[in-house]
Amino acid sequence: MATAGEWSCARCTFLNPAGQRQCSICEAPRHKPDLDHILRLSVEEQKWPCARCTFRNFLGKEACEVCGFTPEPVPGASLLPILNGVLPRPRAAPAPAPAEPERSCPEEPAGGARDAGKEPAAEEAAAEPGRGWACPRCTLHNTPVASSCSACGGPRKLSLPRIPPEALVVPEVVAPAGFHAAPAPPQPDLLGRGPEPDPRSADPEPPKVPPFGPFSPTLQNNPVPRNSVSFVDDSFPPGPASVGFPVGDSVQQRVKQWLRPHEINCSVFRDHGTPWSVFHTLRPSDILQGLLGNCWFLSALAVLAERPDLVERVMVTRGLCAEGAYQVRLCKDGTWTTVLVDDMLPCDESGFLLFSQAQRKQLWVALIEKALAKLHGSYFALQAGRAIEGLATLTGAPCESLALQVSSTNPREEPVDTDLIWAKMLSSKEAGFLMGASCGGGNMKVDDTAYESLGLRPRHAYSILDVRDVQGSRLLRLRNPWGRFSWNGSWSDEWPHWPGHLRAELMPHGSSEGVFWMEYSDFIRYFDSVDICKVHSDWQEVRVQGSFPSTASRPVGVTALTVLERASLEFALFQEGSRRSDTVDSHLLDLCILVFRATFGSGGRLSLGRLLAHSKRAVKKFVNCDVMLEPGEYAVVCCAFNHWSLAPPGPPTAAQAPGPSAGAPPGHVLAVYSSRLVMVEPVEAQPTTLADAIILLTESRGERHEGREGMTCYYLTHGWAGLIVVVENRHPKSYLHVQCDCTDSFNVVSTRGSLRTQDSVPPLHRQVLVILSQLEGNAGFSITHRLAHRKAAQALLSDWTASRGTHSPPLTPEVAGLHGPRPL
């Protein structure tokens, strides 16, 4: 039953909160759909224009209703529309009213049955498209497409003409290529009636398996079976390939059978008499990890379970489905996808579940895990990850990770600003964002015994429930999703120095298992990162697909923004296919987002202005940044470079780790979140736009070094997953010869194809000399560079290179758009 203020989606009937502008499930707008437009797509509402008076007549009218003109039939043509290549069956001419009421169509739901007291002939007459319908309350004659009376608001008693599936827009569904149909035991319907007689007894033709529609009632909250079949997903079949572990692996060998819920041995659950359900009362402590090493995902799911309404958005099917078909909505690599799965789950020979599950016979954990495994190809592909990836997958919201420890792989990175992190956590708590924390993970050196003696679990994720400044003390309230192992240090439940009034204020209901308070200084000491999931209920959201070019010879994809009023924006850049079954991160790119003011000249030519915001350049699955923008035009440039070469060039001692695979350019998704309406458009810019963007970034954020004779050099290295070197020649007449030597670097790749470069920069020009990129995100890397320069009267490098050219390596068309000299 809907509570006060809730509204029902006109497309999928989901009950949404009062402040929601669009449906949480199918993203349909809250306002009423254009029924006139939808009904025009149905067979009954197709019209033909009169060639004499242009009046649009209903199909089936042989002559114009206004002028009486009769069109000449075209040989071979049909008056009926063709929908998706299928010619619909013409509607039969109305027959005389039968003596007995007609039986409803077998495909029509029970709730759509006709009123017992209404004669079918009268019903068809009232519902005929050309005549409209009379309101039974006030007798006003309404238009054919009106669903309620325009005078008194009374509902239309007669159902509208059937809308074909082609007219409905639904979220993308990862549908199976086919499925097996296994007989299911007959069950009574809502009225207690038994199953209908087997049609095969009267019809020799084998029955067709009813299709599973994306928003079939049986896939949502209707527990009554509509078919006598059980769904088996052929696109993710119950077999070894879906488990995905190597042959001979112990996990692969333990999977002996795939069982449905009523077949699973549930002796591990405490409540033996509890019936199976998708949800009972949602609790983070219900989540139990199985044999998979996917605690990154389960910890994110536990954080999400602090807000049950967010979990319900993920589970589209919230009630038991007799056919065993369930829909789960996930955001993979920045793109929302609705996944259809069956309820056959991997079990051992005794019938016990092997992978993740929820206590009290709930299916939501196992089904969400299976949907994610299907998205990535197998259960094995879910091994290893970070909780922030799970939060982004479950919510689709912008997520930010705050490091609490200095990186051990790059000790020259910027120091941790604990005051800034505390301020961000306070503001996130006020905004209602989700927060989680990783304990003793990452690159921290952890003594497991010391952690466990304090009641902490190393390499484990916790939910952050509260953040407070209390009488000069910075306190956090955390939850261990396991429901046990609580912190026993300062401010813990048994801490003897609690001020009495504070204990009553912060723990009004006493202690709770797995929930505890902790002082911020202790939190910084034992935790390595904080993940913030910025769930906005009323923000706009758009996602733009693109690709990262591996050369600079073609136009560059740029996202143009037109801001109409002052707005806060969040950007998240996702690499498509970032999770692989090999669990190796060598394919990850060095992602970066750059936001510029922009002008679009004649022919749409883009000119970049001042740099306004940027993300860190990092070898991760996604990066993000935020900015406040005034009305105007802007451009977002997404870039990555460590896929430009398959292996780092240079001497044999350089690391020869394989880079991202060659072939089609890697794809990406840019998600744009805005507090106000913003116009977003993907555009193509000239290849040199990439060089201009890197130059503006380096000159704005890099270190500046003044040289002799009009030379200025800019370096961007600390915290940037590599090195960018830009040189500026301000001399009005002389050339600038520059040599950059990075041959002592390792685990990096160069966009020039070499770790040593020589270039001749013309007068009043600047050039991106080289971009070095970290190859693997979890591996250390080192960068050294030596720069030599001289003023010259001619462009040729002379004695510096054997080829006596102007650039070494030569600036081929593949790199000229990035490394060619640009005028000041």
VENLINUR-V700908 format. One record per backbone hydrogen bond with DSSP energy under -0.5 kcal/mol. CO is the residue of the C=O (numbers start at 1). NH is the residue of the N-H. If there is no record, write none. Layout:
co->(CO,CO)
nh->(NH,NH)
This chain:
co->(3,7,9,14,14,16,17,21,23,28,33,34,35,36,37,38,39,39,42,43,46,48,50,55,55,57,58,60,64,69,69,74,81,81,82,83,86,86,105,109,110,115,119,120,121,122,123,124,125,128,128,133,135,140,140,142,143,147,149,154,155,164,165,168,172,173,174,178,180,180,182,189,193,198,199,199,211,213,216,217,217,220,221,228,230,232,232,233,234,237,239,239,240,242,243,246,249,250,251,252,254,257,257,259,260,260,261,264,266,270,271,277,278,280,283,284,286,288,292,293,294,294,295,296,297,298,299,300,301,303,304,307,307,308,309,310,311,314,314,316,320,321,323,324,326,327,327,328,328,330,330,331,332,335,337,337,338,339,339,341,343,345,346,346,347,347,348,351,352,354,357,358,361,362,363,364,365,366,367,368,369,370,371,372,373,373,374,379,380,386,386,387,388,389,390,391,392,393,398,400,401,402,409,410,416,417,418,419,420,421,422,423,424,425,426,427,428,428,429,434,435,436,437,437,438,438,438,439,439,441,444,446,447,448,449,450,451,451,452,454,456,457,460,461,462,463,463,466,468,468,469,470,473,473,474,475,476,476,477,477,478,479,479,480,489,490,491,492,495,499,500,501,502,503,507,512,514,515,516,518,519,519,520,521,522,523,526,528,528,529,530,531,532,532,533,533,534,534,540,542,544,546,547,556,557,558,558,559,560,561,561,562,562,563,567,568,569,570,571,572,572,573,574,574,575,578,580,584,585,589,589,591,592,593,594,595,595,596,597,599,599,601,602,605,607,610,613,616,618,618,621,623,625,627,627,629,632,633,634,635,635,636,636,637,639,641,646,651,655,666,667,668,669,669,670,670,671,671,672,673,674,677,678,679,681,683,685,686,687,687,688,689,690,691,692,693,694,695,696,697,698,703,705,708,710,711,712,713,714,715,716,717,717,721,723,724,725,725,726,727,728,728,729,729,731,735,735,736,736,737,738,739,740,740,741,742,746,747,749,750,755,757,758,759,759,760,761,762,764,765,766,767,767,770,771,772,773,776,782,786,788,790,792,797,798,801,805,806,808,810,812,812,813,814,815,815,816,817,822)
nh->(6,16,13,9,16,7,20,30,27,23,35,38,39,40,41,41,42,45,45,46,59,57,54,50,57,48,61,62,68,64,71,77,83,88,84,86,83,88,108,112,113,118,123,124,125,126,127,128,128,131,132,142,139,135,142,133,146,156,153,149,157,167,168,170,338,175,340,234,182,232,230,192,189,201,202,203,213,216,219,220,222,319,223,184,182,180,234,236,237,239,242,243,244,379,380,249,253,254,255,255,256,259,347,345,263,264,264,266,269,272,274,363,364,282,286,287,359,357,294,384,297,298,299,300,301,302,303,304,305,306,307,310,311,312,313,314,315,316,329,318,322,324,231,343,341,316,317,330,339,332,337,333,335,332,330,339,174,328,341,326,345,259,354,355,256,257,351,265,348,291,288,362,277,358,367,368,369,370,371,372,373,374,375,376,377,378,377,382,383,389,390,391,392,393,394,395,396,331,534,532,403,530,781,413,418,421,422,423,424,425,426,427,428,429,430,431,432,433,432,533,464,531,439,462,440,528,529,459,460,444,446,448,451,452,453,454,454,456,455,488,458,460,439,481,437,465,479,477,470,475,471,473,470,475,520,468,478,518,465,466,516,463,481,483,492,519,517,495,498,503,504,505,506,507,510,515,480,512,478,476,522,523,524,525,526,527,440,404,405,438,402,436,400,534,434,535,398,536,674,672,670,668,549,685,638,560,683,636,681,563,634,564,679,632,629,675,627,673,625,574,671,623,576,669,578,580,583,587,588,591,620,618,639,615,637,612,613,635,609,601,607,604,605,601,599,597,595,618,591,620,575,573,571,569,629,567,563,598,561,596,637,559,638,594,592,644,659,654,648,548,576,546,574,671,544,672,572,673,542,570,540,564,680,562,560,558,556,689,690,691,692,693,694,695,696,697,698,699,700,701,702,715,713,711,730,707,728,705,726,703,724,720,722,774,772,716,769,770,714,767,712,730,764,765,764,737,792,738,761,790,759,788,742,757,786,745,782,775,773,753,742,740,808,738,761,762,736,765,824,729,822,727,769,725,751,723,749,779,746,741,739,737,735,800,801,804,797,760,758,812,815,816,817,552,818,819,820,691,766)
